Amino acid sequence: MSISLVPRSLFRILYLFPTSPFTLNPQSFNPLKFSATRAMSSASTQRLFQLKFDPLTGNSEWVVIEEEVDGVSENTQKPILATTSYLDMLNDATRNRAFREAIDKTISKPCRVLDIGAGTGLLSMMAARAMDSAVGDSMGMVTACESYLPMVKLMKKVLRLNGMERKVKVINKRSDELQFDSDIISRADALVSEILDSELLGEGLIPTLQHAHDKLLVENPLTVPYKATIYGQLVESTYLWKLHDLYNNEAKACDAIHLVPEGMDPIICVKPQQYPMHCDAIAKEVKLLSEPFRVFEFDFWKRPESRAEKELHIKATDGGRVHALVSWWMLQLDREGTVFYSTAPKWISPPFNIGTDDWCDHWKQCVWFIPNNGMSISKDEQVHICASHDETTFSYHLKAQIPRGEALQHGDNAENFKLILPPERIAVYGDREWRLAMLTAITNALQGRSPSACMIADDSVFLTLMVACLSKQTLVLSLFPGIREKGAKYLQAVSYANGISMDSIKVIEKRKSCLTVHDTFEKKVDLLISEPFYYGNDNALPWHNLRFWKERTMLDSVLSDDALIMPSKGILRACFMSLPDLWSSRRRLRTIEGFDHSVTNDTLGACGELPEGQEGPCLAFYIWQCGEYEELSEIFTVMKFDFSKPISPCSGKSQVKVSKAGICHGIALWIDWVMDSKSSIVISTGPDKRYWKQGVKLLANPVTVGARGSADGVECCSAVIEASFDPSTGELDVQHSFL
């Protein structure tokens, strides 16, 4: 099982106390920093539960991750926060230094300091230390407000380790739940807080600041940061275009399937929002069409407005097609304007980028897609942009754009049939090579066969339409475990344009562990197909899509004796990699700006200098976006999964020679899906395929490797990797040794 990162829009965290429950405001939730957790306590016992996700069933359950009896914690060494961004954030030395410098300049005398979203307490300790060195008649006090219980427990350990437990008061509440007298005795003179995401507002910055200025802070308080500025730039990028414009991309496909029929754009689309992305990874593919421009400013020292709108007039510096608007923010951390931090891409120069050149994963740039095929502009043309924000998001609209797709054909409301998919899935569905592979595999499977029934086991509307088009006499049964009724409504809307009768397609809405022939309309399934794609699994590890194998097993009773399974098997591939930037962001913490954080490493799943026998967790990344990276070995097979048989434990072992000298930081792992029994059609999801995430197993310690016969000093020239798959949990255990 794995930690479930709940989407912000659906998030609810429940902490259960002996008195009364309360719910965490979803506006203050960052899915990169939090995983759903709750606690139950009594006089002598406190249990910490965490929501665990079973990747093979799609179900979740609460499990005990830490139990405290009479003040003694058990199971505290588990990396329960490994999938959050805390570790990467604390390893951001530029960020840490900037906050320390600004706090030292701002907190120049003893005062009352409030830290909202305190995390490990780093900013609180910086403020307490600054007051210790200041001269003044009054006593200072720091209040650290943190709503996330696992982080509160970790913060208290850090404070004790650094002798700060009496200088920082920790309150396990949201800031808007603080009570005068019981929690705080007066308004704070200063606010030190870092509740920022890649978009700036997504962690609830605006409502948090509004409440703080209304209820918790003095008038004109000291604040760190002092202000933030949003910048943007217009760009042309084929890659970014493919992530959102399915209508124009699928027009070049050769399969005659219309996922977005004429006049129905945008029936399949991305959500109109900004998407965090490492834009430096596509720098060579981006054509800049404007200079950077300022969009909005937010002053932390005064109450922000909930909404704002601004019209911008931007001069085009080059001609082309605007596919996206890339945005970033820059913090001015001190009042004087001497300390800055920016999330700008590296191609941006001062004054629009000051403060950092290092790769980090906790803050990225953001991309706003320009709908359809973008907008064509000429050099020196004035581009009119309407920029707006609400409490948590930004949006941009080019004034010359003509709105399309407000209504579907026959007067139907688009919202009832619209299917919102992730950008990478939009790109996959528009990819000609991928679609041709699927077309070939299904055409070959249907040759010489007249299936009575075909079942689509995942959330693939593409496969549903393709089978229905190629075999009109076949009953197509779709499970759609994630998109459910949305998928059924979508098929109703596009069936006519694809020459399909909805009588030949049935969406099975029942959710039960095993189906019977009664559920399949008294027909045995002759063809079971999956991409596999499961809606909502965007951050899943590659082998979590072995859910298809589990589904295939549960469907065994409705499969015919000679049923064809697609894909026929999966192959776990691997490659030893140099990943210096990713490693640096995940390395063990020691002292951060003078404060010891070593007690956080086990909980945060840090790598480097691990005790013998202890392994770091496997995490999902787009390797091509992980800064500097290099393959150090040939791609090799670790094990195979045979989907013609029911799911079962399996294992594999492989030895591989190092092909290039370097520092090995980890192992990249992914699954290649073999679509046919002849192994002639293979869908790879490896590092060179940019629409899929790979699993990354960072080594306990980096290893110097090199090909045999290379320069002196090379430690290892080959390695052995062993892996075992546990079908009861859906997890993969990976072990390695260098020779």
C-alpha positions in Angstrom: 0.0 0.0 0.0 1.1 3.6 -0.5 0.3 7.0 1.0 -2.6 8.6 -0.7 -2.1 12.2 -1.8 -5.6 13.5 -2.0 -6.4 16.2 -4.6 -6.8 19.6 -3.1 -10.4 20.0 -4.3 -11.5 16.8 -2.6 -9.3 17.0 0.5 -10.7 16.5 4.0 -8.5 15.7 7.0 -10.2 14.7 10.2 -8.4 14.9 13.6 -10.5 13.1 16.2 -10.0 14.2 19.8 -11.8 13.2 23.0 -13.9 16.3 22.9 -14.9 17.4 19.4 -13.8 16.8 15.9 -12.8 19.5 13.4 -12.0 19.5 9.7 -9.0 21.1 8.1 -9.8 23.8 5.6 -9.1 22.4 2.1 -7.9 25.9 1.0 -4.9 25.5 3.3 -4.1 22.0 2.1 -1.1 21.3 -0.2 -1.2 17.7 -1.5 2.6 17.9 -2.0 3.1 18.5 1.7 0.4 16.5 3.4 -1.1 13.1 3.4 -4.4 12.4 5.1 -3.9 11.6 8.7 -5.9 11.6 11.9 -5.3 11.0 15.5 -7.2 9.4 18.4 -6.1 10.0 22.0 -6.9 9.1 25.5 -5.3 9.9 28.9 -2.4 7.5 28.3 -2.5 6.5 24.7 -2.3 8.4 21.4 -2.6 6.6 18.1 -1.8 8.2 14.8 -3.6 6.9 11.7 -2.8 7.4 8.1 -4.9 6.9 5.0 -3.3 4.2 2.9 -4.2 3.5 -0.7 -4.3 0.0 -2.1 -3.1 0.4 -5.7 -4.5 -2.9 -6.8 -8.1 -2.2 -5.8 -8.3 1.6 -5.7 -9.6 1.4 -2.1 -8.3 3.2 0.9 -8.2 2.4 4.6 -7.0 4.0 7.8 -4.0 2.2 9.4 -2.0 2.8 12.6 1.3 4.3 11.7 2.4 5.4 15.2 1.2 4.5 18.7 2.3 6.4 21.8 1.8 4.9 25.2 2.6 6.9 28.3 4.7 9.3 26.2 6.8 6.6 24.4 6.4 6.4 20.6 6.5 3.2 18.6 7.1 2.8 14.9 8.6 6.3 14.7 11.3 5.2 12.2 8.8 4.7 9.3 9.2 7.2 6.5 5.5 8.2 6.8 6.2 11.6 5.1 8.4 10.4 2.3 5.9 11.2 -0.4 5.6 14.9 0.8 7.8 17.8 -0.3 9.1 18.6 3.2 12.5 17.0 2.6 13.1 18.7 -0.7 12.0 22.0 0.8 14.4 21.7 3.8 17.2 20.8 1.5 16.7 24.0 -0.5 19.7 25.9 1.0 19.0 29.1 -1.0 15.5 29.2 0.5 16.7 28.6 4.0 19.4 31.2 3.8 17.1 33.8 2.4 14.6 33.3 5.2 17.3 33.4 7.8 18.8 36.6 6.4 15.4 38.3 6.2 14.4 37.2 9.7 17.7 38.4 11.2 17.1 41.8 9.5 13.4 42.1 10.4 13.3 40.7 14.0 15.6 43.3 15.5 14.1 43.5 19.0 12.1 41.2 21.3 8.5 41.0 20.1 5.6 38.6 19.7 6.1 36.5 16.6 3.6 34.2 14.9 4.6 31.4 12.5 1.7 30.0 10.5 2.3 26.6 8.9 5.4 26.1 11.0 6.5 22.7 9.7 9.6 21.6 11.5 9.8 24.9 13.3 12.7 26.2 11.3 11.4 29.8 10.9 10.2 29.9 14.5 13.7 29.0 15.7 15.2 31.6 13.5 12.9 34.2 15.0 13.7 33.1 18.5 17.4 33.2 17.9 17.1 36.7 16.3 15.4 37.9 19.4 18.0 36.3 21.7 20.7 38.5 20.0 18.5 41.6 20.0 18.6 44.2 22.7 15.3 45.3 24.3 13.4 45.8 27.5 10.5 43.4 26.8 10.5 39.6 26.5 9.9 38.1 23.1 7.7 35.1 22.4 7.3 32.9 19.3 4.1 31.0 18.6 4.3 28.2 16.0 0.9 27.2 14.5 0.8 23.9 12.7 -2.4 22.0 11.9 -0.8 18.7 10.6 -0.3 16.4 13.6 2.6 14.3 12.2 4.5 17.5 11.6 3.7 18.8 15.0 5.2 15.7 16.6 8.3 16.1 14.4 8.6 19.8 15.2 8.6 19.1 18.9 11.5 16.7 18.4 13.5 19.3 16.5 12.8 22.0 19.1 14.0 19.7 21.9 17.1 18.7 20.0 18.0 22.4 19.5 17.1 23.5 23.1 14.2 25.6 21.8 11.2 23.9 23.3 10.8 26.7 25.9 11.3 29.5 23.4 8.7 28.4 20.9 5.1 27.6 21.8 3.6 24.9 19.6 -0.1 24.9 18.8 -1.6 22.0 16.9 -4.4 24.1 15.2 -5.1 26.0 12.1 -4.4 29.7 12.4 -8.1 30.5 12.0 -8.9 28.3 15.1 -6.5 30.1 17.5 -8.3 31.4 20.6 -7.3 34.4 22.6 -6.4 33.7 26.2 -6.1 29.9 25.7 -3.8 30.0 22.7 -2.5 33.5 22.4 -2.6 36.4 24.8 -2.3 39.3 22.3 -1.9 40.2 18.7 1.5 39.3 17.2 3.9 42.1 16.1 5.5 39.9 13.4 4.5 37.2 11.0 7.1 34.7 9.7 5.4 32.2 7.4 6.0 30.1 4.3 2.7 28.7 3.0 3.4 29.0 -0.7 3.1 26.5 -3.5 4.3 26.7 -7.1 1.3 28.9 -8.0 1.8 31.0 -4.8 -1.8 30.9 -3.6 -2.7 27.2 -3.6 -1.9 26.6 0.1 -4.5 29.2 1.1 -2.2 32.2 1.3 -5.0 34.8 0.8 -7.6 33.6 3.3 -4.8 32.9 5.8 -3.4 36.4 5.6 -6.9 37.9 5.7 -7.7 36.1 8.9 -4.3 36.9 10.4 -4.6 40.6 9.7 -8.2 40.6 11.0 -7.7 38.7 14.2 -4.0 37.8 14.9 -1.7 40.6 13.9 -1.1 44.2 15.0 -1.7 47.0 12.5 1.3 47.3 10.0 3.0 44.2 11.3 6.5 43.1 10.4 6.4 40.2 7.9 8.8 37.7 6.4 8.2 37.5 3.4 7.5 41.2 2.8 5.9 40.8 -0.6 5.5 38.5 -3.6 5.4 39.4 -7.3 3.9 37.2 -10.1 5.6 37.3 -13.5 4.6 35.8 -16.8 6.0 35.2 -20.3 4.3 34.1 -23.5 5.8 31.1 -25.2 5.5 28.8 -28.2 6.1 25.1 -27.5 5.0 22.1 -29.4 5.4 20.0 -26.3 3.1 22.2 -24.2 0.6 22.3 -27.1 0.4 18.5 -27.2 -0.5 18.5 -23.5 -3.8 20.2 -24.0 -4.9 20.4 -27.7 -6.3 16.9 -28.4 -8.6 18.1 -31.2 -5.9 19.3 -33.5 -3.4 16.6 -32.5 -5.6 13.6 -33.1 -6.6 15.0 -36.6 -3.2 13.6 -37.8 -4.0 10.1 -36.5 -4.7 7.2 -39.0 -7.3 5.3 -36.9 -10.5 7.4 -37.7 -11.3 7.6 -34.0 -12.6 11.0 -32.9 -12.2 11.5 -29.2 -13.0 15.2 -29.8 -15.4 15.2 -32.8 -15.9 18.3 -34.9 -17.9 20.9 -33.1 -17.5 19.2 -29.7 -14.3 20.8 -28.5 -13.6 20.8 -25.5 -15.5 17.6 -24.6 -12.2 16.1 -23.5 -9.8 18.7 -22.1 -7.5 19.6 -19.2 -8.9 21.5 -16.3 -8.5 25.3 -16.9 -5.8 25.9 -14.2 -2.1 26.4 -13.9 0.1 23.3 -14.0 3.4 23.1 -12.1 6.2 22.0 -14.3 10.0 22.1 -14.5 10.1 24.3 -17.6 14.0 24.3 -17.7 13.6 20.7 -19.0 12.0 22.0 -22.2 14.1 25.2 -22.4 15.6 24.2 -25.8 12.1 23.5 -27.2 10.6 26.8 -26.1 10.4 29.9 -28.3 10.0 33.1 -26.3 7.4 35.4 -27.7 7.6 38.3 -25.1 9.7 39.8 -22.4 8.8 38.8 -18.9 6.0 40.9 -17.5 4.7 41.7 -14.0 1.1 40.4 -13.4 0.2 40.8 -9.7 1.9 41.9 -6.4 0.9 40.7 -2.9 2.0 42.6 0.2 2.2 40.3 3.2 2.2 43.2 5.6 -1.4 44.3 4.7 -4.7 42.5 4.1 -5.0 41.1 0.6 -8.1 41.2 -1.6 -9.9 37.9 -2.3 -10.1 38.6 -6.0 -8.6 40.9 -8.6 -8.5 41.4 -12.3 -6.0 43.2 -14.5 -5.7 43.8 -18.2 -2.2 43.6 -19.6 -0.9 44.9 -22.9 2.2 42.9 -23.9 4.4 43.6 -26.9 5.4 40.5 -28.8 9.1 40.2 -29.2 8.8 37.6 -32.0 6.2 36.1 -34.2 4.7 32.7 -33.6 1.8 30.9 -32.0 1.2 31.4 -28.3 0.7 28.0 -26.8 1.1 28.8 -23.2 1.8 31.4 -20.6 4.7 30.4 -18.2 4.5 32.1 -14.8 6.7 32.2 -11.7 6.9 34.3 -8.6 9.6 36.2 -6.8 9.7 36.9 -3.1 11.1 40.1 -1.5 11.7 38.8 2.0 12.7 42.0 3.7 11.3 45.5 3.8 14.5 47.1 2.4 14.5 44.9 -0.7 17.9 43.2 -0.2 16.8 39.5 0.1 15.0 37.8 -2.7 14.0 34.3 -3.8 12.7 33.4 -7.3 11.1 30.4 -8.9 11.9 31.7 -12.4 13.2 29.3 -15.1 16.9 29.6 -15.7 16.5 31.4 -19.0 15.2 34.4 -17.1 17.8 37.1 -16.0 17.6 39.8 -13.3 15.6 41.8 -12.4 12.9 39.1 -13.0 15.0 36.3 -11.5 17.0 36.9 -8.3 18.0 34.4 -5.7 18.4 30.8 -7.0 19.9 28.6 -9.8 19.6 25.3 -8.0 17.1 22.6 -9.0 14.4 21.9 -6.5 11.1 19.9 -6.7 9.0 21.6 -4.1 8.5 24.8 -6.2 8.3 24.8 -10.0 7.2 27.1 -12.7 3.5 27.1 -13.7 2.0 26.7 -17.1 -1.3 28.1 -18.3 -2.4 26.5 -21.6 -3.9 28.8 -24.3 -7.0 26.8 -25.5 -7.3 25.1 -28.9 -4.2 25.7 -31.0 -3.1 28.8 -29.2 -3.1 32.2 -30.8 -1.0 33.4 -33.8 0.8 36.7 -33.2 3.3 38.9 -35.2 6.4 40.6 -33.9 5.7 43.9 -32.2 2.0 43.1 -32.0 0.2 44.2 -28.8 -1.2 41.1 -27.1 -4.1 41.8 -24.7 -4.2 39.5 -21.7 -6.9 39.5 -19.0 -5.3 38.2 -15.8 -7.4 37.4 -12.7 -7.1 35.6 -9.4 -9.4 34.3 -6.7 -8.4 33.1 -3.2 -6.4 30.1 -4.5 -5.8 30.3 -8.3 -4.8 32.5 -11.2 -6.3 32.5 -14.7 -5.3 34.1 -17.9 -7.3 34.9 -21.1 -6.0 36.3 -24.4 -8.5 38.9 -25.5 -8.3 38.0 -29.2 -9.3 34.5 -28.5 -12.7 33.4 -29.8 -14.5 31.2 -27.3 -15.3 27.8 -28.7 -17.1 24.7 -27.6 -19.5 26.3 -25.2 -22.2 23.9 -26.4 -22.2 20.6 -28.1 -24.2 19.6 -31.1 -27.9 19.1 -30.7 -27.9 21.8 -28.1 -26.5 19.7 -25.3 -24.7 21.3 -22.4 -21.0 20.6 -22.6 -20.5 20.5 -18.9 -22.7 17.4 -18.6 -20.5 15.4 -21.0 -17.1 17.0 -20.5 -14.3 14.6 -19.5 -11.4 16.3 -17.6 -8.1 14.4 -18.0 -4.5 15.1 -16.9 -2.3 16.9 -19.5 -0.1 13.9 -20.0 -3.1 11.7 -20.8 -4.3 14.3 -23.3 -0.9 14.0 -25.0 -0.9 10.2 -25.0 -4.3 10.2 -26.7 -3.1 12.6 -29.3 0.2 10.7 -30.0 0.1 9.1 -33.4 2.7 6.4 -32.6 0.8 5.3 -29.5 -2.5 5.2 -31.3 -1.0 3.3 -34.2 0.4 0.7 -31.8 -3.0 0.3 -30.2 -4.8 0.1 -33.5 -2.4 -2.6 -34.7 -2.7 -4.6 -31.6 -6.5 -4.6 -31.5 -6.8 -5.3 -35.3 -4.5 -8.3 -35.0 -6.4 -9.5 -32.0 -9.7 -9.4 -33.9 -8.4 -11.2 -37.0 -10.1 -14.5 -37.4 -12.2 -13.8 -34.3 -15.7 -12.6 -33.7 -15.8 -11.8 -30.0 -19.2 -12.1 -28.4 -18.1 -9.6 -25.7 -15.0 -7.4 -25.1 -14.3 -5.8 -21.7 -12.3 -2.7 -21.1 -11.0 -3.1 -17.6 -9.6 0.4 -17.0 -10.7 4.0 -17.7 -9.8 4.1 -21.4 -12.5 5.7 -23.5 -10.1 5.4 -26.4 -10.1 1.6 -26.3 -13.8 1.5 -25.9 -14.4 3.5 -29.0 -11.8 1.7 -31.0 -13.1 -1.8 -30.3 -16.7 -0.6 -31.0 -15.6 0.9 -34.3 -13.5 -2.1 -35.4 -16.0 -4.9 -34.3 -19.5 -3.5 -34.6 -21.1 -6.9 -33.7 -19.2 -7.1 -30.4 -20.8 -6.1 -27.1 -18.2 -3.7 -25.5 -18.3 -3.7 -21.7 -16.5 -0.9 -20.0 -15.7 -0.9 -16.3 -14.5 2.7 -16.0 -13.6 2.4 -12.3 -12.5 6.0 -12.0 -14.5 8.1 -14.5 -17.7 6.0 -14.0 -20.8 7.9 -15.1 -18.8 10.7 -16.6 -17.4 8.1 -19.0 -20.8 6.8 -19.9 -22.1 10.3 -20.6 -19.1 11.1 -22.7 -19.6 8.0 -24.9 -23.2 8.9 -25.4 -22.1 12.3 -26.7 -19.5 11.1 -29.2 -21.0 7.8 -30.3 -22.9 9.2 -33.3 -19.8 11.1 -34.6 -17.9 7.9 -34.5 -20.5 5.8 -36.3 -21.3 3.7 -33.2 -24.6 2.7 -31.7 -24.8 3.0 -27.9 -26.6 -0.3 -28.0 -23.2 -2.0 -28.5 -21.6 -0.3 -25.5 -22.5 -0.9 -21.9 -20.8 0.7 -18.9 -21.0 -1.6 -15.9 -21.8 0.6 -13.0 -21.8 -2.1 -10.3 -18.8 -2.0 -8.0 -18.3 -5.5 -6.5 -15.3 -7.8 -6.0 -16.3 -10.3 -8.6 -18.6 -10.1 -11.7 -20.9 -12.9 -12.9 -22.3 -13.6 -16.4 -25.4 -11.9 -15.2 -23.5 -8.6 -15.0 -22.1 -9.2 -18.5 -25.5 -9.7 -20.1 -25.2 -13.5 -20.1 -22.1 -13.3 -22.3 -18.6 -14.7 -21.7 -15.8 -12.2 -22.3 -13.6 -13.2 -25.3 -11.3 -10.1 -25.2 -10.1 -8.3 -22.1 -8.2 -5.1 -22.8 -6.5 -2.3 -20.9 -4.0 0.4 -21.7 -3.7 0.3 -18.6 -4.9 3.8 -17.4 -6.6 4.4 -14.1 -8.0 7.8 -13.5 -6.5 9.5 -10.5 -3.3 7.5 -10.5 -1.2 10.5 -11.8 1.3 10.2 -8.9 1.3 6.4 -8.7 4.4 4.2 -9.2 4.5 2.3 -12.5 3.7 -1.1 -11.0 0.6 0.2 -9.4 -1.0 -0.2 -12.8 -0.7 -3.9 -12.2 -4.1 -3.3 -10.9 -5.1 -4.6 -14.3 -3.7 -8.0 -13.3 -5.8 -7.9 -10.2 -8.8 -6.9 -12.2 -8.1 -9.7 -14.7 -8.0 -12.2 -11.8 -11.3 -11.0 -10.4 -12.9 -11.3 -13.8 -11.8 -14.9 -14.3 -15.3 -16.3 -13.9 -16.7 -14.3 -16.8 -13.8 -14.9 -19.2 -14.2 -17.5 -21.9 -11.8 -20.5 -22.0 -9.8 -19.0 -24.9 -10.1 -15.3 -23.9 -7.4 -13.0 -25.2 -5.8 -10.8 -22.7 -4.3 -7.4 -23.7 -1.7 -6.5 -22.6 -0.5 -10.1 -22.5 2.3 -9.4 -20.1 4.3 -6.6 -18.4 8.1 -6.4 -18.2 9.8 -4.6 -15.3 12.7 -2.7 -16.8 15.5 -0.9 -15.0 18.5 1.3 -15.5 21.2 2.6 -13.1 21.2 6.4 -13.2 23.2 9.4 -12.2 20.7 11.8 -10.6 22.7 14.4 -8.7 20.0 17.1 -8.5 17.3 14.6 -7.3 19.7 13.1 -4.9 20.6 16.5 -3.4 16.9 17.3 -2.9 16.4 14.0 -1.0 19.6 13.8 1.0 19.8 13.5 4.7 19.4 16.6 6.7 22.0 17.8 9.2 22.3 21.4 10.3 20.0 23.9 8.6 21.2 27.5 9.2 22.5 26.4 12.6 19.6 24.2 13.6 20.0 20.4 13.8 17.4 18.6 11.8 18.9 15.1 11.9 15.9 13.7 13.9 13.6 14.3 10.8 15.5 12.0 8.4 13.8 8.7 9.0 10.3 10.2 9.0 10.9 12.2 5.8 12.5 9.2 4.0 15.9 10.8 3.5 18.7 9.0 1.6 22.4 8.9 2.2 24.4 7.4 5.1 21.6 4.9 5.9 22.3 2.2 8.4 23.1 -1.2 6.8 20.0 -3.0 5.7 17.9 0.1 5.6 16.6 1.2 2.2 15.1 4.4 0.9 11.5 4.4 -0.5 10.6 4.2 -4.2 9.1 7.4 -5.4 7.5 8.4 -8.7 9.1 11.1 -10.9 9.3 12.3 -14.4 13.0 11.6 -14.7 13.5 13.9 -17.7 12.3 16.7 -15.4 14.7 15.9 -12.6 17.5 18.3 -13.5 20.7 16.7 -14.5 20.5 13.0 -15.2 22.4 10.3 -17.1 22.0 6.6 -17.8 25.0 4.6 -16.5 23.9 1.1 -17.6 22.1 -0.5 -20.4 18.3 -0.9 -19.9 17.7 -4.4 -18.6 14.8 -6.7 -17.6 14.2 -7.4 -14.0 11.1 -9.6 -14.1 8.0 -10.4 -16.2 4.3 -10.5 -15.3 2.2 -13.0 -17.2 -1.4 -11.7 -17.4 -2.7 -14.9 -19.0 -2.6 -16.4 -15.5 -4.2 -15.1 -12.3 -2.2 -12.7 -10.2 0.5 -14.3 -8.0 3.7 -13.4 -6.2 6.7 -13.2 -8.6 10.3 -12.2 -8.4 13.3 -11.6 -10.7 17.0 -11.2 -10.6 19.3 -9.7 -13.1 23.0 -8.7 -13.4 24.0 -5.7 -15.5 27.3 -4.2 -16.5 27.9 -0.5 -16.1 28.3 1.1 -19.5 29.5 4.6 -18.5 31.6 5.9 -15.7 30.0 8.2 -13.2 28.3 8.5 -9.8 25.3 6.3 -9.4 22.5 7.8 -7.3 19.7 5.4 -8.0 17.7 3.0 -10.1 15.0 4.0 -12.6 12.2 1.4 -12.9 9.2 1.2 -15.2 7.0 -1.3 -16.9 6.9 -2.0 -20.7 3.4 -3.3 -21.6 3.5 -6.1 -24.2 0.2 -5.8 -26.1 0.2 -9.1 -28.1 1.2 -12.7 -27.6 4.0 -12.4 -30.2 5.7 -9.6 -28.3 5.8 -7.5 -31.4 3.9 -4.5 -30.0 5.3 -3.0 -26.9 4.3 0.2 -25.1 7.2 1.5 -23.2 6.9 3.9 -20.2 10.6 4.5 -19.8 12.6 7.7 -19.1 12.6 8.6 -22.8 8.7 8.6 -22.9 7.9 11.9 -21.4 4.2 11.3 -20.6 4.8 8.7 -17.9 6.4 8.8 -14.5 9.1 6.3 -13.6 9.8 4.8 -10.2 13.1 5.9 -8.7 14.9 3.9 -6.0 17.6 6.2 -4.6 20.6 4.3 -3.2 21.4 4.3 0.5 24.7 6.0 -0.6 26.0 7.1 -4.0 28.4 4.7 -5.7 31.2 5.5 -8.1 30.9 3.2 -11.1 32.5 2.7 -14.5 33.0 0.3 -17.3 35.6 -2.4 -16.8 39.0 -1.2 -18.0 38.1 2.5 -17.4 40.1 5.0 -15.4 41.6 4.2 -12.0 39.5 4.9 -8.9 36.3 3.2 -10.2 34.7 1.2 -7.5 32.2 -1.0 -9.3 31.7 -2.1 -12.9 28.5 -4.3 -12.6 25.5 -4.7 -10.3 22.9 -7.3 -9.4 19.3 -6.2 -8.8 16.6 -8.4 -7.3 12.9 -7.5 -7.1 9.8 -9.2 -5.7 6.2 -8.3 -6.2 3.6 -8.9 -3.5 0.1 -9.1 -4.9 -1.4 -8.6 -1.4 -0.1 -5.1 -1.2 0.7 -4.2 -4.8 4.2 -3.2 -3.7 7.5 -4.0 -5.2 10.6 -4.8 -3.1 13.8 -3.9 -4.8 17.3 -4.9 -3.6 20.7 -4.3 -5.3 24.4 -4.9 -4.8 27.4 -3.7 -6.7 30.2 -6.0 -7.8 
